[in-house]
């Protein structure tokens, strides 16, 4: 047995030298410097050396740095150059210090290829960083009478607690208005904020200086603003159903952002310096304006129109008065009835005459409107006046002749006396309507002047339409109105143009003389 065991050992010894040796992978990473220091914001460069301790060539070796999860930014890379057995490779890795607090930190260099890796330790000392930012928030210009808010701010950029003094100085035209100083401390990322309000500061040029001294580092910043007062003017009036306010400067340019109160309701002028407040209620409206600190109070009277009426045969006399009962002249009265519409303008007594033959009888809607008043509307009840009744008479019969009965109309009763205004209105109506049916093949144009009013009537021929009618008269007019077409005052004349009238159709022009 011993001889057999000895033979086996000899065989193994003789065979082993001819077997190939097993392959091995071994890797080592070594920092060329293992002690570093810096402050937040610094980037540390760590040189290292890789050594292939095995018998195989190494490729795609991963190298990186690990350490605390916060406060640092670590680099990693892949070494793609081949590293032969017993060869070395040198390179660097970077570490950026972010917001790490002061102190010593142990970081680890790692090299890995496959399942084989190597580690090495380095130390990074983070020093205290003293840094901060200063800021001032304030506008550039303020109108006199406004409060000025100044926001002062300091933000710590340090990685530790910093202690120091901070303060500000506000001057007007070079003279100190207000100053302040205090001692405080701030943690990393903490802010110091102070809101300073200047109550209605005087007109002038202002400067704000914010300064600080922390950790041996001094900083300061400055901001300026201006308080001004303009020579502003305003207009306040009622027109077309709204109260209008216009604020402008000495050049007539509208001023935006002006505070205005109408009966206590706050408004602000727009980019054109205007504002409008719709209202349909008559009364006195108080308007308070803040003109760069100059408080101005004014009043706007909003007046409303009121309508009363009376039918006199074929004419509806309409009276228009304001909220105080005073007659209102030059008011356009529109009447709409079953047959159509009619227009009239009130005279100096506030009276206007509506032709019921044009509107028809029954319910007539009356509307009085003016840009300077709140308009009024009312429904008038009218009835067609009775017509004269013919009478039949016969003479006494004679014994020898028989006379046929004769028919004679009963003379109408004389019209009532309605005063000078009614006479003028009736006369104008008769004049404008008397010959309206004379022309069958040519247009009929009639003109008449009554008091301060000038009337023109045109009627198309009975048997054909009227095209491109043009009428022009040299009169001094202040206002024109037409039921058809376009009427205007042009170079001291009244021009009336109508594109089309149906056969027999009528149109009217009313002119208020100057």
JOZI-V771425 format. One record per helix or strand. SS is the DSSP state (H for helix, E for strand). FROM is the first residue (numbers start at 1). LEN is the number of residues. If there is no record, write none. Layout:
# JOZI-V771425
[[SS	FROM	LEN] [SS	FROM	LEN]]
This chain:
# JOZI-V771425
[[H	2	15] [E	27	5] [E	35	4] [E	43	10] [E	58	1] [E	61	6] [E	72	3] [E	76	4] [E	83	1] [E	88	10] [E	103	11] [E	116	11] [E	132	6] [E	141	3] [E	148	9] [E	162	11] [E	175	12] [E	191	8] [E	204	11] [E	217	12] [E	233	7] [E	242	7] [E	254	1] [E	259	4] [E	265	4] [E	274	5] [E	283	9] [E	294	9] [E	304	1] [E	306	7] [E	315	7] [E	327	1] [E	332	5] [E	341	5] [E	351	5] [H	356	4] [E	363	7] [E	374	1] [E	376	6] [E	391	3] [E	406	3] [H	419	15] [E	444	7] [E	453	7] [E	466	8] [E	477	6] [E	486	5] [E	493	9] [E	506	8]]
